[in-house]
Amino acid sequence: MAQTPAIDSLRQLAEKERNVENKVFLLYDIVNLQSELDTALAYATLREARELTGGNRYLRAFDPFFEGQIIWTADSARTKSLYQRSITLLGPYDTYRALQTTARAWHNYGIFLQIDGKQDEYTEILLNKVIPLARKIEDMSSVASAYNAIGTVYSNKEDYQAALTYFSQGIQAAEPVQPSVKRSMILADAYISSAGCLIYLDKSPNEVYHYLDLGKQHLGQVGDPAYHADYYLNLGKYYRMKNNHSAAVEQFNQGLAYAAKSPTTTISVIKLNYEKANSLLQLGKYKESRTVLNTLLAQSSDDFSRVNRANTLKLRAEVEARLGDFVSAYHSLKSWQVLSDSIRTVQEKAKIAEITARYGNAEQENKILKLENANRRKLFIIALAVVAALLTGGIFIVTLRNRKKQVRQQLQLMASEREVEVKSALIYGEEQERKRLARELHDGLGGTFAGIKLNLENAIKRQDISGINGTVGLLDDAIREFRHTTHRLVPEHLKHNGLENNLRDFCHSLQASGVNFHFYFKGLHGLNIEEKELVIFRVLQELITNAVKHAKASNILINCIQEDRLLLLTIEDDGVGFDPAIKKEGIGLYNIRSRIKMLNGSIQIDSTEGKGTVVNIEIML
């Protein structure tokens, strides 16, 4: 196995190491690798480490975590307890190793909560425990892994837009990391998962393929078959978006070949087979599709979730109906009814009614053939039942159309109200800007020019050359103030210098306040939409000004990254921060949100009292 050379290398280092602490940590690293291969060997190495740690509380604090790694799949309850104990024991220590292991323990503990269906608690642990700890030690790989995990949670909830946001943050955190297998795994996962979300959001095939291609660039260094299986799963869906179902089946088969190489890809096998059966259905290969679905349904309930089983039963019913086997289709749909926890749509009820009617007619015809002298009254009753079913279906359809019409009207009204709200906020914001500018001109330049006029008049009366020279100094100050004020108006400067240069100039004008600014710009040369660029500059200007005036920050980090049509903006400061649950939003922040909404973007503010503030903005251009 690929990990065996790594274990041998660590063992050689451990045997040569004379420092007890270093040797114990080398043994812990060996335990971590052996836990995935041979639990007996892993326990033997852990006992070896225990003998060396003796009464050293610091070294012993790591022990529960690595024992949890060994028994991960064997005893979930004890494993969770070991992770919690490790978190408690490591709490007093602030070393890199202690914080890194604490973050891993929280992450692994959260995975068990996810398995138990506690998705929200898992997400809270990632956001409030894992990511802050990993950022503290600048372990950006762990930060990126946590963001990917959150993206997966939202993807499982079918909130694909939110999932994309977190996958983007995972990519942003992992990109600057030094190349390694772990970095490749993180980026491959983020890009491939993003492609899957874009498919569900019905984005363009070209956009989906772009993300798949980025993911493929990292797959070469990833040995885990699960990543390859997921890649071919989404590549198959991409071909189905292009109505190339034959190519889709080929990709699903490729994914199944990779999934067969690992026992941990059960879910991937289920998804690949389901999608393959769906594409076979589209190709008219109904018997092949039913064979695949029957194989899926034969799996144990432990491997096959209720939702997956229900979806498979529903698809099989459609395949059986296409084959003309209405009796089997009827029973498949009835089984799907029992499993499905969601409310059936009108269309689904119509399908059940149609198949039931066909089954009833077929059964009645068989009786007629056998008895030859069927009772006409029974046929009349059956005909009435069919007519009643059709009438009922018609009523449902009419009702559904009326409801859809009402919903559309309500959505249009809500959209109009939101548009008015946004425009009102923007108008208010511009009015506030005008008032602020008027105050600056009156209080600053107005007073300065009045002083210059008075000094000149007195100097001329006295014919005082030195007085005129002093007045020139005041005039220089006025010119500088004028330039500073006009610079804040921006539009003309922005048109010629671009967003990046104007942001740097604006921040430079604020450096007298003692704040250090740090910049990272990427891809902004492609930002050529002047009206959007101005709104984006106003938003960043407001956020930077707030960080300087109110947050009392010493350092402000400004990230502006454009990738294709996605613009990512981050303003992070080390100021006083605030508690979002307590502090009420002011009109300034309300205006910022309104402007971002106008650009079809999203904004996320993460702040804690005494720990600064991070503002993340995403805008699709």
C-alpha positions in Angstrom: 0.0 0.0 0.0 1.0 3.6 -0.6 1.2 4.3 3.2 3.7 1.5 4.0 6.8 3.4 2.8 5.7 6.3 4.9 5.3 4.1 8.0 8.8 2.6 7.4 10.3 6.1 7.0 8.7 7.3 10.2 9.9 4.1 12.0 13.5 4.7 11.0 13.3 8.3 12.2 11.8 7.2 15.5 14.5 4.7 16.2 17.2 7.3 15.6 15.5 10.0 17.6 16.9 10.7 21.1 14.5 13.4 22.2 11.6 11.8 24.0 9.0 14.3 22.9 10.0 14.1 19.3 10.0 10.3 19.4 6.6 10.1 20.9 5.1 12.4 18.2 6.8 10.3 15.5 5.1 7.2 17.1 1.8 9.0 17.2 2.1 9.7 13.4 2.8 6.0 12.8 -0.3 5.1 14.8 -2.3 7.5 12.6 -1.2 5.7 9.4 -1.4 2.1 10.9 -5.0 2.7 12.1 -6.2 2.5 8.5 -4.2 -0.7 7.8 -3.8 -2.9 10.9 -5.4 -2.1 14.2 -3.2 -4.6 16.1 0.0 -3.0 14.9 -1.5 0.4 15.7 -2.2 -0.6 19.3 1.3 -2.0 19.7 2.8 1.3 18.5 0.5 3.2 20.8 1.6 1.1 23.8 5.2 1.9 22.8 4.4 5.6 22.9 2.6 5.2 26.3 5.8 3.7 27.8 7.8 6.7 26.8 5.3 9.4 27.9 5.3 8.2 31.5 3.8 10.9 33.7 4.2 13.7 31.1 0.7 15.2 31.1 1.3 17.1 27.9 2.3 14.0 25.8 -0.5 11.9 27.5 -3.1 14.4 26.4 -2.7 13.3 22.8 -3.2 9.6 23.6 -7.1 9.5 23.6 -7.2 11.1 20.1 -5.0 8.4 18.5 -6.8 5.6 20.3 -9.9 7.0 18.8 -8.3 6.9 15.3 -7.6 3.1 15.8 -11.2 2.1 16.9 -13.0 4.6 14.5 -15.2 2.0 12.7 -15.4 -0.5 15.6 -17.0 1.4 18.4 -18.5 4.8 17.5 -19.7 5.6 21.1 -16.3 5.0 22.6 -14.6 6.8 19.8 -16.7 9.9 20.4 -15.9 9.7 24.1 -12.1 9.5 23.4 -12.3 12.6 21.1 -14.1 14.6 23.8 -11.5 13.5 26.4 -8.7 14.5 24.1 -10.2 17.9 23.5 -10.5 18.4 27.3 -6.9 17.3 28.1 -5.4 19.4 25.3 -7.4 22.5 26.3 -4.6 24.0 28.6 -2.0 23.8 25.9 -1.4 26.4 23.1 1.3 24.6 21.0 0.9 24.0 17.3 0.6 20.2 17.8 -2.0 20.7 20.6 -4.2 23.1 18.6 -3.9 21.0 15.4 -4.9 17.8 17.2 -7.8 19.6 18.9 -9.1 20.8 15.6 -8.8 17.2 14.2 -10.6 15.8 17.2 -13.5 18.4 16.9 -13.8 17.6 13.1 -13.9 13.8 13.7 -16.3 14.2 16.5 -18.5 16.3 14.3 -18.5 13.5 11.6 -20.2 11.2 14.1 -22.9 13.9 14.6 -23.3 14.0 10.9 -23.7 10.3 10.7 -26.4 10.6 13.4 -28.3 13.1 11.2 -27.2 16.1 13.3 -26.1 18.2 10.3 -26.6 21.6 11.9 -24.5 20.7 15.0 -21.8 19.4 12.7 -21.8 22.6 10.8 -21.6 24.7 14.0 -18.5 22.7 15.1 -16.8 23.3 11.8 -17.5 27.0 11.8 -17.0 27.7 15.5 -14.3 25.2 16.5 -12.4 23.7 13.7 -11.9 26.7 11.4 -10.9 29.2 14.2 -8.3 26.7 15.6 -6.9 25.9 12.1 -6.7 29.6 11.3 -4.9 30.3 14.6 -2.0 28.0 13.5 -2.3 29.0 9.8 -3.2 25.4 8.9 -5.1 26.4 5.7 -5.4 22.8 4.5 -7.6 22.1 7.5 -9.5 25.3 7.0 -10.2 24.3 3.4 -11.2 20.8 4.4 -13.7 22.2 6.9 -15.2 24.6 4.3 -15.6 21.6 1.9 -17.3 19.6 4.6 -19.8 22.4 5.2 -20.4 22.6 1.5 -21.2 18.9 1.5 -23.7 19.4 4.3 -25.5 22.1 2.4 -25.4 20.0 -0.8 -27.0 17.1 1.1 -29.7 19.6 2.2 -30.2 20.5 -1.5 -29.2 24.1 -0.8 -26.8 24.2 -3.7 -26.2 27.9 -3.8 -25.0 27.9 -0.1 -22.9 24.8 -0.9 -21.2 26.6 -3.7 -20.3 29.5 -1.4 -18.5 27.2 1.0 -16.8 25.2 -1.7 -15.5 28.5 -3.1 -14.1 29.4 0.3 -12.5 26.0 0.5 -10.8 26.6 -2.9 -9.7 30.1 -1.8 -8.1 28.7 1.4 -6.4 25.8 -0.4 -5.0 27.5 -3.5 -2.1 29.3 -1.7 -1.0 26.1 0.1 2.2 24.4 -1.0 1.5 21.6 -3.5 0.9 18.2 -1.8 -1.4 15.2 -2.1 -3.6 16.6 0.6 -4.0 19.9 -1.2 -4.8 18.0 -4.5 -7.5 16.0 -2.6 -9.0 19.2 -1.2 -9.1 21.0 -4.5 -10.3 18.0 -6.5 -13.2 17.6 -4.0 -14.1 21.3 -4.0 -14.1 21.6 -7.8 -15.9 18.3 -8.5 -18.5 19.0 -5.8 -19.0 22.5 -7.2 -19.7 21.0 -10.6 -22.4 18.8 -9.0 -24.1 21.8 -7.5 -24.0 23.7 -10.8 -25.7 20.7 -12.4 -28.6 20.8 -9.9 -28.8 24.6 -10.3 -29.3 24.1 -14.0 -26.3 26.2 -14.9 -24.7 26.1 -18.4 -22.9 22.9 -19.4 -19.8 24.9 -20.2 -19.6 26.2 -16.7 -20.1 22.7 -15.3 -17.3 21.3 -17.5 -15.0 24.2 -16.5 -15.2 23.1 -12.9 -14.8 19.4 -13.8 -11.7 20.2 -15.8 -10.2 22.1 -12.8 -11.0 19.1 -10.6 -9.4 16.6 -13.1 -6.1 18.6 -13.0 -5.7 17.6 -9.4 -6.9 14.0 -9.7 -3.6 12.7 -11.0 -2.0 13.1 -7.5 -5.0 11.5 -5.7 -5.0 7.8 -5.2 -8.3 7.5 -3.4 -10.8 5.8 -5.9 -13.7 7.7 -4.3 -12.6 11.0 -5.8 -12.3 9.5 -9.3 -15.7 7.9 -8.9 -17.3 11.2 -8.0 -15.6 12.9 -11.0 -17.0 10.4 -13.5 -20.4 10.6 -11.7 -20.6 14.3 -12.4 -19.0 14.0 -15.9 -21.8 11.6 -16.8 -24.4 14.1 -15.6 -22.7 16.7 -17.7 -23.1 14.6 -20.8 -26.7 14.0 -19.9 -27.2 17.8 -19.8 -26.0 17.8 -23.4 -28.5 14.9 -24.2 -25.6 12.6 -25.0 -26.8 9.6 -23.0 -24.5 7.1 -24.6 -21.5 9.1 -23.4 -23.1 9.5 -20.0 -23.4 5.7 -19.6 -19.7 5.3 -20.5 -18.7 7.8 -17.8 -20.9 6.1 -15.2 -19.3 2.8 -16.1 -15.8 4.4 -15.6 -16.9 5.6 -12.2 -18.2 2.2 -11.2 -14.8 0.7 -12.2 -13.0 3.1 -9.8 -15.7 2.6 -7.1 -15.1 -1.2 -7.2 -11.5 -0.6 -6.1 -12.5 0.6 -2.6 -14.8 -0.8 0.0 -15.6 2.8 1.2 -17.4 3.9 -2.0 -20.8 2.2 -1.3 -22.7 5.5 -1.7 -20.9 6.3 -4.9 -21.8 2.9 -6.3 -25.5 3.6 -5.5 -25.4 7.0 -7.2 -23.6 5.8 -10.2 -25.9 2.9 -10.8 -29.0 5.1 -10.3 -27.8 7.6 -12.8 -26.7 4.9 -15.2 -30.2 3.3 -15.1 -31.7 6.8 -15.7 -29.6 7.3 -18.8 -30.4 3.7 -20.1 -34.1 4.7 -19.7 -33.5 7.8 -21.9 -31.8 5.5 -24.5 -34.8 3.2 -24.5 -32.9 0.3 -23.0 -35.6 -0.5 -20.6 -34.6 -4.1 -19.7 -31.0 -3.1 -19.0 -32.2 -0.2 -16.9 -34.5 -2.5 -14.9 -31.7 -5.0 -14.3 -29.5 -2.2 -12.8 -32.3 -1.0 -10.6 -33.2 -4.5 -9.4 -29.6 -5.0 -8.4 -29.7 -1.7 -6.5 -32.9 -2.6 -4.6 -31.4 -6.0 -3.6 -28.9 -4.3 -1.4 -29.3 -4.2 2.4 -31.0 -1.3 4.1 -27.8 -0.5 5.9 -26.1 0.5 2.7 -29.2 1.9 1.0 -30.9 5.0 2.6 -34.7 5.3 2.6 -34.5 8.3 0.2 -32.3 6.4 -2.3 -34.5 3.4 -2.1 -37.6 5.5 -2.7 -36.1 7.2 -5.7 -35.0 3.9 -7.1 -38.5 2.4 -6.7 -40.0 5.4 -8.4 -37.6 5.2 -11.4 -38.2 1.4 -11.6 -42.0 2.0 -11.8 -41.4 4.3 -14.8 -39.2 1.7 -16.5 -41.7 -1.1 -15.9 -44.5 1.1 -17.3 -42.4 1.7 -20.5 -42.0 -2.1 -20.7 -45.8 -2.5 -20.5 -45.6 -4.4 -17.2 -48.2 -2.3 -15.5 -48.7 -4.8 -12.6 -45.1 -4.5 -11.5 -45.2 -0.8 -12.1 -48.2 -0.5 -9.8 -46.5 -2.4 -7.0 -43.3 -0.4 -7.4 -45.2 2.8 -7.1 -47.1 1.5 -4.0 -43.8 0.6 -2.4 -42.5 4.1 -3.2 -45.6 5.6 -1.6 -44.9 3.8 1.7 -41.3 4.9 1.8 -41.7 8.5 0.6 -42.0 11.0 3.4 -42.7 14.0 1.2 -46.1 15.0 -0.1 -46.9 13.5 -3.5 -47.2 16.0 -6.4 -50.4 16.1 -8.5 -48.4 14.6 -11.4 -47.2 11.6 -9.3 -50.8 10.9 -8.2 -51.9 11.0 -11.8 -49.3 8.4 -12.6 -50.5 6.1 -9.9 -54.1 6.6 -11.0 -53.2 5.8 -14.6 -51.2 2.7 -13.8 -54.0 1.5 -11.4 -56.6 2.0 -14.1 -54.5 0.1 -16.6 -53.9 -2.7 -14.1 -57.7 -2.8 -13.3 -58.5 -2.9 -17.1 -56.0 -5.6 -17.7 -57.3 -7.7 -14.8 -60.9 -7.2 -16.0 -60.0 -8.3 -19.5 -58.5 -11.5 -18.3 -61.7 -12.3 -16.4 -63.7 -11.6 -19.5 -61.6 -13.9 -21.5 -62.0 -16.7 -18.9 -65.7 -16.3 -18.2 -66.8 -15.1 -21.7 -70.2 -14.0 -20.3 -69.0 -11.1 -18.1 -71.7 -9.0 -16.5 -72.3 -5.7 -18.5 -73.2 -3.9 -15.3 -69.6 -4.5 -13.9 -68.2 -3.1 -17.2 -70.4 0.0 -16.8 -69.2 0.5 -13.2 -65.6 0.2 -14.3 -66.2 2.8 -17.1 -67.8 5.1 -14.5 -64.7 4.7 -12.3 -62.4 5.5 -15.2 -64.4 8.6 -16.1 -64.5 9.7 -12.4 -60.7 9.2 -12.2 -60.2 11.3 -15.4 -62.5 14.0 -14.0 -60.7 14.0 -10.7 -57.4 14.3 -12.5 -58.7 17.2 -14.6 -59.9 19.0 -11.4 -56.5 18.5 -9.9 -54.7 19.9 -12.9 -57.0 23.0 -13.1 -56.5 23.6 -9.4 -52.7 23.2 -9.8 -52.6 25.7 -12.6 -54.6 28.2 -10.6 -52.3 27.8 -7.7 -49.2 28.2 -9.9 -50.7 31.4 -11.3 -51.4 32.8 -7.8 -47.8 31.9 -6.7 -46.4 33.6 -9.8 -48.4 36.7 -9.1 -47.2 36.7 -5.4 -43.6 36.3 -6.5 -43.9 39.2 -9.0 -45.4 41.4 -6.3 -42.6 40.4 -3.8 -40.0 41.1 -6.5 -41.5 44.6 -7.1 -41.5 45.4 -3.4 -37.9 44.3 -3.0 -36.9 46.4 -6.0 -38.5 49.4 -4.5 -36.9 48.7 -1.2 -33.4 48.4 -2.8 -33.8 51.6 -4.8 -35.0 53.5 -1.8 -32.0 52.4 0.2 -29.7 53.4 -2.6 -31.3 56.8 -3.0 -31.0 57.3 0.8 -27.3 56.2 0.6 -26.6 58.7 -2.2 -28.4 61.5 -0.3 -26.2 60.7 2.8 -23.1 60.8 0.6 -24.1 64.2 -0.7 -24.7 65.6 2.8 -21.4 64.2 4.0 -19.6 65.8 1.0 -21.3 69.1 1.7 -20.2 69.0 5.3 -16.6 68.3 4.3 -16.6 71.1 1.8 -18.2 73.6 4.2 -16.2 72.6 7.4 -12.9 71.9 5.7 -12.4 73.8 2.5 -14.9 76.5 3.3 -13.1 77.7 6.4 -9.7 77.3 4.8 -10.6 79.5 1.8 -12.2 82.1 4.1 -8.9 82.3 6.1 -6.8 82.6 2.9 -9.0 85.5 1.6 -8.7 87.3 5.0 -4.9 86.8 5.1 -4.4 88.0 1.5 -6.5 91.2 2.2 -4.5 92.0 5.3 -1.1 91.3 3.6 -2.0 93.5 0.6 -3.1 96.4 2.9 0.2 96.1 4.8 2.2 95.1 1.7 3.6 92.2 3.9 5.4 89.7 1.7 6.0 87.2 4.5 2.2 87.2 5.2 1.6 86.3 1.5 4.1 83.4 1.8 2.3 82.1 4.8 -1.0 82.3 2.9 0.6 80.2 0.1 1.1 77.4 2.7 -2.6 77.6 3.6 -3.4 77.4 -0.1 -1.3 74.2 -0.4 -3.2 72.7 2.5 -6.5 73.6 0.7 -5.3 72.0 -2.5 -4.4 68.8 -0.7 -7.8 68.8 1.1 -9.5 69.4 -2.3 -7.7 66.5 -3.9 -8.6 64.2 -1.0 -12.3 65.2 -1.2 -12.5 64.8 -5.0 -10.7 61.5 -4.7 -13.6 60.2 -2.6 -16.0 61.0 -5.5 -14.1 58.4 -7.5 -16.1 57.9 -10.8 -13.6 59.7 -13.1 -10.6 58.2 -11.3 -12.1 54.7 -11.4 -12.8 55.0 -15.1 -9.1 55.6 -15.9 -7.2 53.8 -13.0 -9.4 50.8 -12.3 -10.7 49.3 -9.1 -7.3 48.0 -7.8 -5.4 51.3 -8.2 -8.2 53.3 -6.7 -8.5 51.0 -3.7 -4.7 51.3 -3.1 -4.9 55.1 -3.4 -7.9 55.3 -1.1 -6.2 53.2 1.6 -3.0 55.2 1.2 -5.0 58.3 2.1 -6.1 56.6 5.3 -2.6 55.5 6.5 -2.2 58.6 8.5 -4.6 57.0 11.0 -1.8 54.4 11.8 -3.5 51.4 10.1 -1.5 49.0 8.0 -3.2 47.8 4.8 -2.4 44.4 3.1 -3.7 43.7 -0.4 -4.2 40.7 -2.6 -5.6 41.2 -6.1 -6.1 38.6 -8.8 -7.9 38.8 -12.1 -9.4 42.3 -11.7 -8.0 43.4 -15.1 -11.1 41.6 -16.6 -13.6 43.8 -14.6 -14.8 46.1 -17.3 -18.4 46.9 -16.2 -18.1 50.5 -15.1 -21.5 50.9 -13.3 -20.9 47.7 -11.3 -17.3 48.7 -10.6 -18.5 51.9 -9.0 -21.0 50.2 -6.8 -18.3 47.6 -5.7 -15.9 50.5 -4.9 -18.5 52.3 -2.8 -19.2 49.1 -0.8 -15.5 48.5 -0.2 -14.9 52.1 0.6 -17.7 52.0 3.3 -16.4 48.7 4.8 -12.8 50.0 5.0 -13.9 53.3 6.5 -15.9 51.5 9.1 -12.9 49.3 10.0 -10.7 52.3 10.4 -13.1 54.6 12.3 -15.1 52.1 14.4 -13.2 48.8 14.7 -9.9 50.5 15.8 -8.0 48.1 13.7 -4.2 48.0 13.4 -4.2 45.8 10.3 -6.7 45.5 7.5 -6.5 42.7 4.8 -8.2 43.3 1.5 -8.6 40.4 -1.0 -10.2 41.0 -4.4 -10.2 37.9 -6.7 -12.1 37.4 -10.0 -12.3 33.9 -11.4 -14.3 33.8 -14.7 -17.7 35.4 -13.7 -17.2 35.1 -10.0 -15.9 38.1 -8.0 -14.8 37.2 -4.4 -14.1 40.2 -2.0 -12.8 39.9 1.6 -12.2 42.6 4.1 -10.6 41.3 7.4 -9.5 43.4 10.3 -8.0 42.8 13.8 -10.1 45.4 15.5 -12.5 45.2 18.4 -15.1 43.2 16.6 -18.7 42.9 17.8 -21.4 40.4 18.6 -23.9 40.2 15.6 -26.5 38.8 17.9 -26.5 41.9 20.1 -25.5 44.8 17.9 -28.3 46.1 15.7 -27.4 46.8 12.0 -27.1 50.4 11.1 -28.2 52.2 8.0 -24.7 52.0 6.5 -24.6 48.2 6.7 -28.2 48.1 5.4 -27.2 50.1 2.4 -24.2 47.8 1.8 -26.5 44.8 1.8 -28.9 46.6 -0.6 -26.1 47.4 -3.0 -24.8 43.8 -3.0 -28.4 42.5 -3.5 -28.7 44.9 -6.5 -25.6 43.2 -8.0 -27.2 39.7 -7.4 -24.5 39.0 -4.9 -24.3 37.7 -1.3 -22.5 39.0 1.8 -21.5 37.2 5.0 -20.2 38.9 8.1 -18.3 37.0 10.7 -17.3 38.9 13.9 -16.5 38.2 17.5 -15.9 40.7 20.3 -12.2 41.3 20.7 -11.2 39.1 17.7 -11.9 41.3 14.7 -14.3 41.1 11.8 -14.3 39.2 8.4 -16.6 40.3 5.6 -16.9 38.0 2.6 -18.8 39.1 -0.5 -19.5 37.0 -3.6 -20.8 38.6 -6.9 -21.7 36.8 -10.1 -20.7 39.3 -12.9 
